[in-house]
């Protein structure tokens, strides 16, 4: 019954143009008629608990049954993450204002909510004086780079910044983050964030499920959903351990950044030991949420948290290593 409901949800949310492109691409690659692939898509939604587009993104049209069983899709992850991060605890991760209040000690940049600006106007002055000269206004629940506005500090004072937040409905303002020069060398169009997936085991010890770097490609955001790249990070060394991939199956994997031409495998993430240490501390900070995808910014001053995701992305987790990783979750 649940999977029939999931299918209805997938159909409602389906990007039909992307589906058409993926279907034609898969048919061309395999030589199979589109009708046969469509039938297999529906069977796979029920059999493997995946979404419609994931059939193509996971490459199911070219996989055996055993290989298909290894991939964790939307339905499986929804059920898994609901058990790991209960509804009455995950709100701290969903609401950016609450996240900043509970995890602010892990931030490397200044952030303030609208109530803080009202009660401590000198905080507004400090944020307005940040070295980047820019401000980022955010909604409480936006994701994938949505509901964000970037403005110049010179356009505001402590009174007008509050007026802007109230009129535009932005509960948060923060200083624009300037990423580490090495990451800027790799891709300067956006802040390229590290995603680290953590899991608490039955002894409340932190298990690292994977580490990835999101890489912008002429984009103001770094999300794969916006057409950008992602590459795997070796947990031990902090080096990128393979080429970068898109979630668009019509695009080739990239050994070098398509714009800057910087080589991707072997690229070193700065402050790697400090990054892992910070994320492990954050994972234990509120252990009610047991499986979190952390977004980390790397600056010249070191690493800092951006957000924690209770519904972390299975594409970003699995596509860069080009294999299904469901088995890594079964013991939990």
C-alpha positions, 0 to 999 in steps of 0.5 A: 500500500505504501509503495502505491502511495509513493508512486502517486507522489512520484507522479505528482512531483515528476519533472516530465521533461527530464523524464522524457530526456532520461527515457529517450537516453536509456532507450538509445543506450540499451536498444530497448523500446521505451514501452519496455523501459516504462514497464520496468520503471513501474515494477522497480518502484514497487520492487526496490522502493525507488522513485521514477527518476532514480530508476534512470539516475541509478542506471537500473536499465543496465543493472542486474537484480542483485545490483539493483538491490544495493541502491537506497531510493527515496521510499527506503530513505524516507522510512529509514530517516523517519526512524533515525530522526523522529518527527518531534526531534527533527524540527531543529534541523528543518528550521534554520533559525532553530539550527543556528540557535542550537548549533551556533557554536559550530559556525565560522560566520556570523548569523543573526535572527530577526529577534536578535537584531531587534534586541541587540542592534549592535549585532547588526553593525557587526554583520554589516561590517563583515569583510565580504561586504555582502549579506545573505538573507534566508528563509527558515525552511528554504533548501537547495539554495532557494529562498535566499537573497544576497545584498551589499552591506553598503545598502543597509544600516542597523534600522533598514536591515531590520525593516528589510527582514520584516517586509520581505519575511526573512527571519535570518541574516548572515555574512556572506561566506568567503570560501578557502582560496583552494576551493575558490581555485577549483570553482569560484562561482559559488561556495562549494560545501562538503557534505558529511553523512554521520550515523550514531550506532547503538553505543552512541559512537559516530560512524561516517557513512560518506564524505562528498564535495559539491562543486559548482559549475557556473552556478551561484549554488552548489547543489546537484539538483541545480545541475552541479557536480559532486565528487567523493572524498577519502575519509582518511586523507581528505582528498577527492578520490574519484571524478565528479558526476552529475545527476543528469544521466546524459552528462559525462563524469568529469576528471577536471572541472569543466570551467577552471580545468582543475583536476578533481581526483587528488584535490585536497580539502583544506582543514580536513582533520578539523572538519571531521572532528567538528562534524563528529562533535556536532553529531553528538550534540543532540543525539536524538537525531541519529542520521544527519547529512552535514553541510560544511563550509571551509574558509581560511579560518577553518571549517564551519557548519551551514546546516544539518539535514535529517532527510539527506540526499541519497543521490549525493551519497551514492552517485559520486561513488557510482554504487548502491550503498544500502547495505551500509544502513542495514545494521542501524 
